Amino acid sequence: MRDIVENDSRATLTDKLAIGNIMPKRRPKLLFLAFPFPPAKTPGSVRTWNIATYLIRLGWDVTVVVPNPAILRNVEDSEKVSVELERAGIKRIITDHRWRCLAPNNLKCWNQGLGKLAGGACRVVARKLGIDRHIGWIKPTERACSNLTADDVDLIFATGQPFAAFSLAKRLSERLGRPYVLDYRDPWTGNPHAQRHQPLTATRREASLLQDCAAITIVSPSWGSALDQRFGVGSKIHVVTNGYDSYEMTAVKPYDFGHCAFVYTGIFYPPKRSISPFLAALKLLRESPHGSANEWYFHYYGVDEKHVREQANRFGLTDRIVFHRQVPRLAALSAVKGASLAVVITSVEEEETLEDKGIVTGKIFEAVGLATPVLLIAPMGSDASAITATTGLVKSFKGSEIQEMASFLEDVVRGQAPQPRNIENCSWAIISQNLDALLRAVVVRDSCPILVGDGVGGRSGSSAPTQAR
């Protein structure tokens, strides 16, 4: 496996921008293909919102292409979001979506009786043929963007999943004559949480899109290395992690639990992402002198109550667990800020594949931004642990280190939790500066390719992914 190195070319590129005065005097124009975007209530919306707002603060003109919120199943307050978008200066192109039956969990569609039966048949055929379940977003989006010209766009930036956005980026790039950059929030054909292997047609499609793109951003070094090993595109890959928005975190008020609270927010993917090791450690804590003498509870916020209840019964901890179900984002953040400890799990398995090591959930950055200590369960040498190491807040354990976790929990109960140090490096204020430099370099390369080598958007050769964080 290649080492991840710092991108020492960024300073040179920035110098070229300044000395050559190459960038246009006007604000560069970004067309952002972001299926998950507020008011959509999905984890991916957090990253896309922060990318859009921080790039605008750094001098970009951002237009986000999104599906109509009226066709989405899970949305926040649309009117409130519209006001926030206007205040932030974000423009939107709102699209329709065909073949909604391929994604009934995300999109409103006829999903009862004969409609459910027909939709199920369509989904089976789509899976076998390797058809993206959001393929119905492509044509309506092309129509919605049909009035755009090359004067309206300097760069196309597409985030996946859904990876139909990548195909859409290439098609718009060909029509407008503008470069496109692909943003991986998750792996596509190499996703460690995927229940089925993607067909060969999907792998070929991914290879073609990667070959023609100007650059690639991805959330972790290991996922970047895995992508390079499979497709030989290391010269294009730049690591742009998730992060926290300091403005949002400052406004969060802590929830008063009235006792030592361990909090987990989100979903599970058993057997890789399971609550079992943590509850095993809680059982040991309960049996310890300090654990039995102090009041503490584990609070779960999310939709996987069944999984947590089953494991709580197994370890005899039903009286120590409080269920809150799924709550609005602000309520979840309030709980994390008021917690004595946030629990984050990437994988409980001992294997150390690049795909498993590269899992870095966004919630770990929110806990860091809220200055809440974190118990992280991840493979040894995980990217989640390495990226957050300088914050001082994250203590990482393998899934098998039950006794070690129990000892750490005992320290937390006794008031000896980790304290924050350098958390700013995980903020979008810092991360967005590196993304801004990368995207500007792509625009420069497209305008004056003789000035920039293969370090940004090169189409041949392979090198280590660069750490743009």
N, C-alpha and C positions, 0 to 999 in steps of 0.2 A: 504494500500500500504506500502511495506517495505521501510525503509529509505535506501538511498545510502550511503555507508560508505567508508572511505579510506581503501585501501588494506594494512594493517599493516604487512601482511605476506611477502611482497616483500623484505624487508630488510633481513628477516630470510633466504629467498631463496637465495638471493645474497650472504649472509654469507656462506651458504652451498656450493655454487659454488666455493667460494674462498678458504674456509678451506679444503673442501674435494677434491679440485682439480679434480672435476668430469668431467667437459667439456673436450672434446678432444682438443689436442694441435692445431690441424688444425682448419680452419674456419668451423663453422657449415653450413650445406648445406640446403637451403630452396628452395622447389619447389613451385612456386607462380602461382596459377591458376587465371589469371586476364583477363577476356574477354575484359573489357574496359582498354586499355593501349595505350599510345602514339605509333603510330601517330593517333589513333582513337580520333576524336574530340567530346568527351563526358565529362560531369562533373565528372563521375567516374574515368576517366583517371588521374585526378589531384591527387586523393588520392592514387591510385595504384602506380603512378610514385614516389611520395614522400615516400611511404612505402619502395619501392625497393631501392631507392637511399640512404635513410638514414640508412637502415639496412646494406647496404654494407659498409657505413662509420663506422658502429659500429661493423664490423668484420664478417659479414655474406657473404657467397657465394650464390648469388641469381640467380636462373634460372626462367624466366617468361614464362609461357605457354600462347600463344596468337593466335587468328585467323589471318590468312594471311591478311595484310593490303589491298591487291589487291582485296579482296572480300567485303571490307567495303565501305559503301556509303560516309561517312563523315570522311575524314582524313586530317591531317596536312601534311607538307612536309616530306614524308617518308625518303628521303635521309638524310635530316638534322637530323631527329630523330635517324636514324641508327648511325650517327656519335656521337650523344650525348649518345646513349646507350653504344657504345664502350668506350667512354671517361669515363663513369660512372662505367664501369665494369659489366654491366648487360648482362647476357646471355639470349638468346631467343630460345624457341622451337616453331616454327610456324606451325599452323595446318590448315586443311581445315574445312569446315562446310557444312553438308548436310541439306536437308529440309530448304533451305534458304527462301522459300516462306512463312514460318511461321513468319519470321521477316523481311518483305520487307523494312521497314523504316531504318533498320540498315545494311542489307546485300544486295548485288547486286544479282538480280534474274530476271527471266522472269516475269515482272509485268505489261504486257500490253495485251489487247485482251483476248484470251483464257487463257493465262498464268495468268492474273490477276483474271479471273473467277475461274480457278482451285485452285489458291492459296487462294482465299477467302474461298472456300469450305473447304479446308484443315484447315484453321485457325478456322473456326466455329467448326469443329469436334474436333480439339485440345483443344479448350476452354472448350467444354462440357465434355471432358474426363479428364480435368485437366493436359494435357500434356504441359510441358514447351516449349515455342516457340523456345528455343535454345537447344532442345534435340538433334538436329543434330550435335551439337558440341562434344558430348560425344565420339562416336565411332572413329571419325577422331583423336581426341586428344589421346585416348588410343593407337591408332596405332602410333602416333607421339612419344609417350612416351614409346613405347614397348621395346626399347633398354636400358632403365633405370633399374638399379638394386638398391638393398638396400644400396650399397656402395655409390651411387650417391645422396642419399637423406637422410636427418635426420628428416625433418619435411615438411608436406604438408600444405600450407596455401591457402585457397580458398575464394575469395570475391564475394559477390552477391549483386545485381543481375547482370547477369542472375543466377538463383539458380540451373540451371543444373550443374554449377561449384561445388556445394555442393555434388551432387550425384557422380560427377566425382572424387572428393576428396576421398570419401569413397571407391570407386572402386580401385583407385590407392593405397590407404592405405592398403586395403586387399591384393593386389598383392605384394606390397613392404614390408609389415610388419612395416610401419612407421605411427606415429600418424598424425591426421589432425586437423587443427584449422579452424573454420568458421568465416568469417568477414562479418557482416551485415552493408552494407552502407544504406540499406533501409529495412523495415520489409518485410517479405515474404507473409505469409497468413494473416497478420494483417496490411497491408499497408493502411494508412488513405487516400491516394490519389487514391487507386484502384477503378475503375469504376464498377467492378464486384467482388462478393465474390468468393474466391477460393473454389473449390469443396473439399469434405471431403478427397478424395484421396491425394490431395496436403498437407493437414494438417497432415495426417498420415505419409506421406513421410518426411515432415519436422521434425516431432517428432522422427522418427527413426534415421535420420541423426544427430540430436542434442543429442540423447541418446548415440551414439557411438563416437562422437567427443571428442577430448582431452580438448578443451577450445573454448570459443566463445568471439569474440570482436564485439562491437557494438558502434555506434557513439554517443549515448546519454543515460543518466541514466534512463529516463522514458521509452524509448524503451526497455532497459534491464529489467526493472521491468515488463513491459507488456509481454515480452517473458517468464519471470519466472512464471508469473501468469498463462500463458497458458500451459507451458510445464514442470514447476518445475525443471528448470536447473540453478537456481541462483548461485550455487557453481561454475559453469563454466564460468559465464559471467563477462567480464571485459570491462569497458568503455574506448574506444580509440577514441577520438573525431577526427574530421577533424582539419586542422590547416593551417598555411601558411609557405611557404618556404622563409626564410629570404634572401637567395641568389637571388631568383627570384624577390622578391619584391624590393630589393635594386637596381636592374638593370632597373626597370620600370621608364620611364620618364613621368611626368604628362602632360596631354593634357591641353592646354591653352584655356579655354572656353571664356575668356574675360568678364565673368559675373558670378553671383552666380548660380551655377549649381547643381541641384538635379538629381542624376543618379540612374537608375534601370537597371540591366543587367540580362537577363534570361527569363524564361517562367512563365506562370501563370496557376493555376488549379482552375478556377472558379467552384463553388462559394467560396470555402475555401481560396484559394489564389487569391485574386482579388485586382486590383488597386483602387477600388472605395473609401475606407476610406481615402487613401492618397490624392486623387484628391478632395475629400470633404474638407479636411484640406487646400489644396492649394486654394480652392475657398474662404475660410475664410481669408487666408493670403492675397489674392488679394484685399479683401475688407477692410483690415486693413490699417492704415496710413503708416506704414513702408513698408508693402507689395506693396502698390500701388506706393510708391515713389522710390522703388529700382528695378533694372533690375535683373530678375531671370527667369530661364526656367527649365522645367523638361525634361530630356533627356532619351529616352528609347532605349535600345540596346537589340534586340531580335526578335523572330519570331511571337509574339502575338500582332502585330500591330492593328489588327482588334478589339481586346478586349480593348486596350488602347484608340483607336479612338472613340469607342462607349461610353466609360465612359467620355472621354474628351468632347464630344458633350453634354452629359447629364449635365455636370457641367459648360459648357460654357468656356472651357479652351483651345480650339483648337489653339489659338494664343500663348499659353504659353508652348507648347509641341513640342519637336524636335525628329523626328524619325531617327534612324540610322540603323535599321535592324540588322541582325546578322553579327557580325564582328569577326575577329580572336581574340584569347584569349589575345594576347599582347595589341591589341587596346582597348579591354574592360578594362583591368587592367589600361591602361594609362588614360582612361576616369574616372575610379574610383579614381585614385590618384589625378587627376586634379579637381575632384568635391569638392564642398563645403560640400556636404552631400551625402552619399550612402543610398539608401532605400532597406530594406530587409523585406520580408513578408513571414512568415511561415503559419499563418492561421488568417483570419479576424473574425472567429466565436468565440463566447463567451464560447463555451463548453470547458471543461478541461479534456478530456480523456487523458490517458497516451500517446496514439498514436499521438495526436495533440500536446501535450506539448513537445513531444520528437523530433519534427522536428527541425533539426539544419542544415541549408543549408551551403554548403562550402563557398559561396560567402561572408558570414559575416566575416570569418577568413581572407579572402583576403583584405577586407576593413580595418580590424584591422591591418594587416601586412603592409598596405600602409599608416597607421596613418590617415585614413579618418573617420570623425565622421559618425555614423550610426543611422538612424531612423528605429527601429525594430517594426513591427506590429506582435504581437504574443499573445497567451492566457496568462492570468495572471499566474505567476509562471512557465513560460516556461523554458526549458533547455537552449535554445539559450540565453536567458537573464542571467541566472545563470552562465553559462560557461564563458561568456564574461564580467561579472560584474567588475572584477578587472582591465580591460583594461582602464576604464574611458571614452571610446569612444562611447559606445552603450547606447542609450536612448530608452527604451521599452514602447510601448503603446498597449492597447487593441484596437480592431477594432472599438469599439464604442466611443473611446476617441478622437473625432474629434477636439473639442476645444483645448484640451491639446496639440495635435499635431500641431495645427495652432500656438499656442503660442511658442512652441519650434522652429518651422520654422521661426517665426519672429525673435527669438534670433539669429538664424543662419544667416539670411539676414543682421542682424545688426553686424555680426562679433563676436558673442558670442557663438561659437560652443564648444562642449566638447574637452578636450585636452587629449592626450594619457598618460597613467601611466605605468602599468605593462603589456605590451602586449606580453612579451616573453613567458609567460605560454601557449599562444595559438600557439606557433611556433612548427614546426615539429622537431626542434632540441631537444625540451623538450619531446614532445609526443612520439617520436620514442624511447627514452631511456626506457620508461615504457613498450612499446611494445616489445622491445628487451629483457627486463628482463622477461616478461611473456613467450615469445617463448623459451628462453633458459631454463626456468623452466620446460616447457613441454618436451623438449629434455632430460633433466635430469631425469624427472619422468619416461620417457619411457625407459631410460637406467638403472636407479636404483630406481624403484618404492617404495622401502622401505623407502627412504629418504624423500619423499614428500607426504603429505597427500592429502585429497580431495579438498584443497583450489585451486589446479590447476588440472583441468581435472578430478575431482571426478565424478563418474558415478551414485552416489546415494545421496539422501538428497537434500535439497534446502536451500539456504541462499541468502542474499542480493547481488545484483551485485556489484562488486568492481569498484571503480573509478580509473582507471589507466591513469590519465591525470595529 
